[in-house]
Amino acid sequence: GAVVSQHPSWVICKSGTSVKIECRSLDFQATTMFWYRQFPKQSLMLMATSNEGSKATYEQGVEKDKFLINHASLTLSTLTVTSAHPEDSSFYICSASPSYNEQFFGPGTRLTVL
Amino acid sequence: QKEVEQNSGPLSVPEGAIASLNCTYSDRVSQSFFWYRQYSGKSPELIMSIYSNGDKEDGRFTAQLNKASQYVSLLIRDSQPSDSATYLCAVNPSRFSGGYNKLIFGAGTRLAVHP
């Protein structure tokens, strides 16, 4: 149980394009989903928290107009990196929470912006 | 002071030994504590959760929580080379601090189990 999928697992795009990443909870309904970014040899950095049907809450320093989050249903959240630049290249990981406690992570999406 | 602190390591232990990983946190009213394992290039995997003082055992893993000392640890018995990974400590802050289900992660401790 508690399986979270992410798609795509990796993506390479040109600078200036937009990239959409999907996060799905496969066997439970997620009241809350989280989006993290992780640079090599660094810990997870929380970008935003999304609740189904409401606007995402972004962490300080994260540009909400650049990282668009949509939590359309209790099993799907999407992160769109708009006008991507090389410095946005990173490992993006989502997690989903069925309750007020555990978070279960998706396998991650490796984004490379050329 | 960081909210969740861990020794970055690497912690090197021989195969078969007990690996002891430690974590301290600053929010005194934190309620939930988690240990995640992250292999290089992969996403974190939940291995233990603990909510009350004392020990909680699951197979080769034992989590220990001491809220008075704001300290949580993870023991791995009979360590195997496959346990070599980064172990992340995560704390769920108090509901009253506005982060009712947000996790605060430590930087992680790298564990290396050598044959």
Chai-1 contact restraints between the chains, C-beta under 6 A:
chainA,res_idxA,chainB,res_idxB,connection_type,confidence,min_distance_angstrom,max_distance_angstrom,comment,restraint_id
A,T32,B,N101,contact,1.0,0.0,6.0,A-B,restraint_1
A,S43,B,F105,contact,1.0,0.0,6.0,A-B,restraint_2
A,S43,B,A107,contact,1.0,0.0,6.0,A-B,restraint_3
A,S43,B,G108,contact,1.0,0.0,6.0,A-B,restraint_4
A,L44,B,F105,contact,1.0,0.0,6.0,A-B,restraint_5
A,I93,B,S43,contact,1.0,0.0,6.0,A-B,restraint_6
A,S97,B,N101,contact,1.0,0.0,6.0,A-B,restraint_7
A,Y100,B,Y100,contact,1.0,0.0,6.0,A-B,restraint_8
A,Y100,B,N101,contact,1.0,0.0,6.0,A-B,restraint_9
A,N101,B,S32,contact,1.0,0.0,6.0,A-B,restraint_10
A,E102,B,L46,contact,1.0,0.0,6.0,A-B,restraint_11
A,E102,B,S49,contact,1.0,0.0,6.0,A-B,restraint_12
A,Q103,B,L103,contact,1.0,0.0,6.0,A-B,restraint_13
A,F105,B,S43,contact,1.0,0.0,6.0,A-B,restraint_14
A,F105,B,P44,contact,1.0,0.0,6.0,A-B,restraint_15
A,P107,B,S43,contact,1.0,0.0,6.0,A-B,restraint_16
A,G108,B,S43,contact,1.0,0.0,6.0,A-B,restraint_17
